Structure formats: C-alpha cells, structure tokens
C-alpha cells in the first residue's frame, strides 16, 4: 500500500528527473553539492558510517543487556547498543568531502571532465564502503538478525565490549538488521554523484524549465503536497517534523519561481535530500 512518505519520495524523484532532463549537463554543479554536503556531515560525525542494529518492528536502535566484570567496581549490568565500527569510518568522510569540493571547483573552472572523474570516484568509494561491510554482504540488503548466535558474533566484532570480562548477556527479544545512520541519504548522494558523472554537457547558456518538463516538475510538487496532506490527516493536525515541509517548500518554489532547469534541479535535489533525512 502506498503511504504518505512514498508520495513524498515519488514527488521529489519525479521533479528531479524532470529538471535533469531539461538541464542535462547544466545541473552538474547542483549534483555535486549533495555529495559534498554528505561528505562534510560524515567527516564531522564519522560514527554515522558505522553499523548499528535497528529493530525491524519499531525502527529504533536495539541494545543488549550485558553483565560485565568492571575492574574496581565488580559485576555491573549494562545496556549496550548493537554497534560495529566500519573500517572506513575514520577517513571516508574526509575523502568524500575533498572529492565533492574538487568536483565543484573544477566545474567553476569549466573543467567538466575533471569534475566527472571526481564524482565517479565518489561513487566508487561508496561502493567500496558497501562491499567492505564488517558484518558481510551489502548494507542495502541487510537481512534479519536474531538469537544467541548472532549476538555472540556481535560480541566478537564489537570493540566496545571486552568479551573476556563478560559473564552473562540477554538476547534482544525483537529481530533487527544492520545499517548505518543516514543510509538513505548516502544512497541519494551516490545517485546524485553518479548522474553528475554521466550527464552530457550543455551547449550554450542555461536551459529553461518549460513544456512537459515543467509540467512533470509541478506534478512532482503536487504529489509531495498530497503526501504532506496525508501526514496531516494521519496526525490529526500540524506535523512538526521539518523534512516533509522542507521538501514541499523546495518543490513549490522550484515549480513556481525557477526560470532555469538547473535552478529547479537544485531545489528538487534539496527536497529529495530532506526526504532522505
């Protein structure tokens, strides 16, 4: 069944496709902005690349109850979140930021081939990050985990728990899956970088957003409006969460006021990033 969030995402994606089709290579600067932003965000918070256990039922972080022999304090019962450090956490955010900044600087210097190379490298590093998952298998296809065996595997991988001092543990009752924070946002940034690397160049000046491209863009904004209205109906009043409103305002401004396709692409990508948050 289609939900309100699905309508928001569909509206943002529709507007992105419409504006990119109209602008082609002229939107490459916009496409490089999101990878740069995600790189800076992860550089400031490297743990966002780590793997965390998320409940399949509630979507909340899962914790295990541990009984540890703490030096000088004796046995203590602690609640520890299921967390595994990713081997790329320390440096990937900084490299992402550098590649995003270099892509934008080379675009300003009218060196499109270099910008494409930087954005392509951004995507390649993201793929490497996925494949280097310490829990095995692609992060985007995380399977359900549960039971004592999977918890013992986590205890062997975890750097925050000394298994030699562990005397007992309690298995979480719900099933969970491994995923990093902001997984969807990294995926959207990767898609943005990939499009920036593959889009052909634009001949002449900025292209206008007109004809069926503008109509499709406005259709995406209407879908986003329907999604926010649906959320208002479900909540019984004002929804105090910012991302849906940021997405709706961005698409509305783009549909009504943006004159060039690259301006519309910037606003629609902002909307898609807000939904991904």
TIMAR-209527 format. One record per residue (C-alpha): x, y, z; residue in one letter. Coordinates in steps of 0.25 Angstrom, whole numbers. Example, Ala and Ser with C-alpha at 12.3 -4.5 7.8 and 13.67 -1.06 7.14 Angstrom:
+-------+-------+-------+------+
!    c1 !    c2 !    c3 ! type !
+-------+-------+-------+------+
!    49 !   -18 !    31 !    A !
!    55 !    -4 !    29 !    S !
+-------+-------+-------+------+
END
This chain:
+-------+-------+-------+------+
!    c1 !    c2 !    c3 ! type !
+-------+-------+-------+------+
!     0 !     0 !     0 !    X !
!     5 !    14 !    -4 !    X !
!     8 !    23 !     9 !    X !
!    10 !    37 !    11 !    X !
!    25 !    36 !    11 !    X !
!    24 !    28 !    -2 !    X !
!    17 !    40 !    -9 !    X !
!    27 !    50 !    -4 !    X !
!    38 !    42 !    -9 !    X !
!    31 !    40 !   -22 !    X !
!    29 !    54 !   -24 !    X !
!    43 !    58 !   -21 !    X !
!    48 !    48 !   -30 !    X !
!    39 !    52 !   -41 !    X !
!    43 !    66 !   -40 !    X !
!    58 !    62 !   -40 !    X !
!    56 !    54 !   -53 !    X !
!    48 !    66 !   -60 !    X !
!    59 !    76 !   -56 !    X !
!    71 !    68 !   -60 !    X !
!    65 !    64 !   -73 !    X !
!    63 !    79 !   -77 !    X !
!    76 !    84 !   -71 !    X !
!    85 !    72 !   -75 !    X !
!   100 !    76 !   -72 !    X !
!    96 !    90 !   -67 !    X !
!    91 !    83 !   -54 !    X !
!   105 !    77 !   -51 !    X !
!   108 !    87 !   -40 !    X !
!    95 !    84 !   -33 !    X !
!    98 !    69 !   -34 !    X !
!   112 !    71 !   -28 !    X !
!   106 !    79 !   -16 !    X !
!    99 !    68 !    -9 !    X !
!   112 !    58 !    -9 !    X !
!   120 !    70 !    -3 !    X !
!   109 !    72 !     8 !    X !
!   109 !    57 !    11 !    X !
!   124 !    57 !    12 !    X !
!   125 !    68 !    21 !    X !
!   114 !    62 !    30 !    X !
!   121 !    49 !    31 !    X !
!   134 !    56 !    33 !    X !
!   128 !    63 !    46 !    X !
!   122 !    50 !    51 !    X !
!   130 !    38 !    46 !    X !
!   121 !    28 !    54 !    X !
!   110 !    31 !    45 !    X !
!   117 !    21 !    35 !    X !
!   117 !    10 !    46 !    X !
!   107 !    -1 !    46 !    X !
!    96 !    -1 !    57 !    X !
!    85 !   -11 !    60 !    X !
!    71 !    -6 !    56 !    X !
!    59 !   -12 !    61 !    X !
!    50 !   -18 !    49 !    X !
!    37 !   -15 !    57 !    X !
!    39 !    -1 !    63 !    X !
!    51 !     4 !    55 !    X !
!    58 !     8 !    68 !    X !
!    73 !     5 !    72 !    X !
!    74 !    -9 !    78 !    X !
!    82 !   -11 !    91 !    X !
!    87 !   -24 !    98 !    X !
!    87 !   -26 !   113 !    X !
!   101 !   -30 !   118 !    X !
!   107 !   -34 !   131 !    X !
!   122 !   -29 !   132 !    X !
!   133 !   -31 !   142 !    X !
!   138 !   -16 !   142 !    X !
!   151 !   -14 !   149 !    X !
!   150 !    -7 !   163 !    X !
!   135 !    -8 !   162 !    X !
!   131 !   -23 !   161 !    X !
!   120 !   -28 !   153 !    X !
!   111 !   -18 !   146 !    X !
!    99 !   -19 !   138 !    X !
!   100 !   -10 !   125 !    X !
!    91 !    -7 !   113 !    X !
!   100 !    -7 !   101 !    X !
!    95 !    -3 !    87 !    X !
!    98 !   -13 !    76 !    X !
!   109 !    -5 !    69 !    X !
!   121 !    -9 !    60 !    X !
!   131 !     1 !    55 !    X !
!   133 !     1 !    40 !    X !
!   148 !     1 !    36 !    X !
!   146 !    13 !    27 !    X !
!   139 !    22 !    38 !    X !
!   152 !    29 !    41 !    X !
!   155 !    35 !    27 !    X !
!   144 !    33 !    17 !    X !
!   136 !    45 !    21 !    X !
!   149 !    54 !    19 !    X !
!   151 !    48 !     5 !    X !
!   137 !    49 !     1 !    X !
!   137 !    64 !     5 !    X !
!   150 !    66 !    -3 !    X !
!   145 !    59 !   -15 !    X !
!   132 !    67 !   -15 !    X !
!   139 !    81 !   -13 !    X !
!   149 !    77 !   -24 !    X !
!   137 !    74 !   -33 !    X !
!   130 !    87 !   -30 !    X !
!   143 !    95 !   -32 !    X !
!   146 !    89 !   -46 !    X !
!   132 !    92 !   -50 !    X !
!   134 !   106 !   -47 !    X !
!   147 !   106 !   -54 !    X !
!   140 !   100 !   -66 !    X !
!   147 !    86 !   -65 !    X !
!   136 !    77 !   -67 !    X !
!   144 !    64 !   -70 !    X !
!   151 !    66 !   -56 !    X !
!   138 !    68 !   -49 !    X !
!   132 !    55 !   -55 !    X !
!   145 !    48 !   -51 !    X !
!   143 !    53 !   -36 !    X !
!   128 !    50 !   -36 !    X !
!   131 !    36 !   -42 !    X !
!   142 !    34 !   -31 !    X !
!   132 !    38 !   -20 !    X !
!   122 !    27 !   -25 !    X !
!   133 !    16 !   -26 !    X !
!   137 !    19 !   -11 !    X !
!   123 !    18 !    -7 !    X !
!   122 !     4 !   -14 !    X !
!   135 !     0 !    -7 !    X !
!   129 !     4 !     6 !    X !
!   117 !    -4 !     4 !    X !
!   125 !   -16 !     0 !    X !
!   135 !   -15 !    12 !    X !
!   123 !   -17 !    22 !    X !
!   129 !   -23 !    34 !    X !
!   116 !   -32 !    36 !    X !
!   117 !   -37 !    22 !    X !
!   108 !   -35 !    10 !    X !
!   103 !   -22 !     4 !    X !
!    98 !   -12 !    14 !    X !
!    86 !    -9 !     6 !    X !
!    81 !   -23 !     6 !    X !
!    83 !   -25 !    21 !    X !
!    75 !   -38 !    26 !    X !
!    68 !   -40 !    39 !    X !
!    77 !   -44 !    51 !    X !
!    73 !   -50 !    64 !    X !
!    76 !   -61 !    74 !    X !
!    88 !   -64 !    83 !    X !
!    98 !   -68 !    71 !    X !
!    96 !   -54 !    64 !    X !
!    99 !   -47 !    78 !    X !
!   111 !   -55 !    80 !    X !
!   116 !   -51 !    66 !    X !
!   114 !   -37 !    70 !    X !
!   121 !   -38 !    83 !    X !
!   133 !   -44 !    75 !    X !
!   133 !   -32 !    66 !    X !
!   130 !   -21 !    76 !    X !
!   142 !   -12 !    80 !    X !
!   134 !    -6 !    92 !    X !
!   132 !   -19 !    99 !    X !
!   143 !   -28 !   105 !    X !
!   138 !   -42 !   103 !    X !
!   147 !   -47 !   114 !    X !
!   140 !   -39 !   125 !    X !
!   126 !   -43 !   120 !    X !
!   119 !   -53 !   130 !    X !
!   105 !   -53 !   124 !    X !
!    97 !   -46 !   114 !    X !
!    82 !   -45 !   110 !    X !
!    78 !   -47 !    95 !    X !
!    68 !   -36 !    90 !    X !
!    54 !   -41 !    88 !    X !
!    52 !   -34 !    75 !    X !
!    59 !   -36 !    61 !    X !
!    68 !   -26 !    56 !    X !
!    76 !   -22 !    43 !    X !
!    90 !   -16 !    42 !    X !
!    90 !    -2 !    35 !    X !
!    98 !    11 !    37 !    X !
!    91 !    24 !    41 !    X !
!    86 !    33 !    29 !    X !
!    87 !    21 !    20 !    X !
!    77 !    26 !    10 !    X !
!    84 !    40 !    10 !    X !
!    97 !    33 !     6 !    X !
!    89 !    26 !    -5 !    X !
!    83 !    39 !   -11 !    X !
!    96 !    46 !   -11 !    X !
!   102 !    34 !   -18 !    X !
!    91 !    35 !   -29 !    X !
!    94 !    50 !   -30 !    X !
!   109 !    48 !   -32 !    X !
!   106 !    37 !   -42 !    X !
!    97 !    46 !   -50 !    X !
!   107 !    57 !   -49 !    X !
!   118 !    48 !   -55 !    X !
!   109 !    42 !   -66 !    X !
!   101 !    54 !   -71 !    X !
!   106 !    60 !   -84 !    X !
!   110 !    75 !   -85 !    X !
!   101 !    86 !   -89 !    X !
!   103 !    94 !  -101 !    X !
!   100 !   109 !   -99 !    X !
!    95 !   116 !   -87 !    X !
!    85 !   111 !   -76 !    X !
!    73 !   103 !   -81 !    X !
!    59 !   108 !   -77 !    X !
!    50 !    99 !   -70 !    X !
!    38 !    99 !   -79 !    X !
!    28 !    90 !   -87 !    X !
!    26 !    76 !   -82 !    X !
!    38 !    77 !   -73 !    X !
!    31 !    88 !   -65 !    X !
!    18 !    81 !   -64 !    X !
!    25 !    68 !   -59 !    X !
!    32 !    76 !   -49 !    X !
!    20 !    82 !   -44 !    X !
!    13 !    69 !   -44 !    X !
!    24 !    64 !   -34 !    X !
!    21 !    76 !   -25 !    X !
!     6 !    72 !   -25 !    X !
!    10 !    58 !   -21 !    X !
!    18 !    64 !   -10 !    X !
!     7 !    73 !    -5 !    X !
!    -2 !    61 !    -5 !    X !
!     8 !    53 !     3 !    X !
!     9 !    65 !    14 !    X !
!    -7 !    66 !    14 !    X !
!    -8 !    51 !    16 !    X !
!     2 !    52 !    28 !    X !
!    -6 !    64 !    34 !    X !
!   -19 !    55 !    33 !    X !
!   -12 !    43 !    40 !    X !
!    -6 !    52 !    51 !    X !
!   -19 !    59 !    53 !    X !
!   -13 !    73 !    52 !    X !
!     0 !    80 !    49 !    X !
!    12 !    71 !    46 !    X !
!    24 !    77 !    54 !    X !
!    35 !    69 !    46 !    X !
!    43 !    78 !    37 !    X !
!    48 !    69 !    26 !    X !
!    34 !    68 !    19 !    X !
!    32 !    83 !    20 !    X !
!    46 !    86 !    14 !    X !
!    43 !    76 !     2 !    X !
!    29 !    83 !     0 !    X !
!    34 !    97 !     0 !    X !
!    46 !    94 !    -9 !    X !
!    38 !    87 !   -19 !    X !
!    27 !    98 !   -19 !    X !
!    38 !   109 !   -20 !    X !
!    44 !   102 !   -32 !    X !
!    31 !    99 !   -39 !    X !
!    26 !   114 !   -38 !    X !
!    39 !   122 !   -38 !    X !
!    51 !   115 !   -44 !    X !
!    54 !   120 !   -58 !    X !
!    65 !   111 !   -62 !    X !
!    65 !    96 !   -61 !    X !
!    78 !    96 !   -53 !    X !
!    71 !   104 !   -42 !    X !
!    59 !    95 !   -42 !    X !
!    69 !    83 !   -41 !    X !
!    76 !    89 !   -29 !    X !
!    63 !    91 !   -22 !    X !
!    58 !    77 !   -25 !    X !
!    70 !    71 !   -20 !    X !
!    69 !    79 !    -7 !    X !
!    55 !    73 !    -6 !    X !
!    60 !    59 !    -8 !    X !
!    71 !    60 !     2 !    X !
!    61 !    65 !    12 !    X !
!    52 !    53 !    10 !    X !
!    64 !    44 !    11 !    X !
!    67 !    50 !    25 !    X !
+-------+-------+-------+------+
END
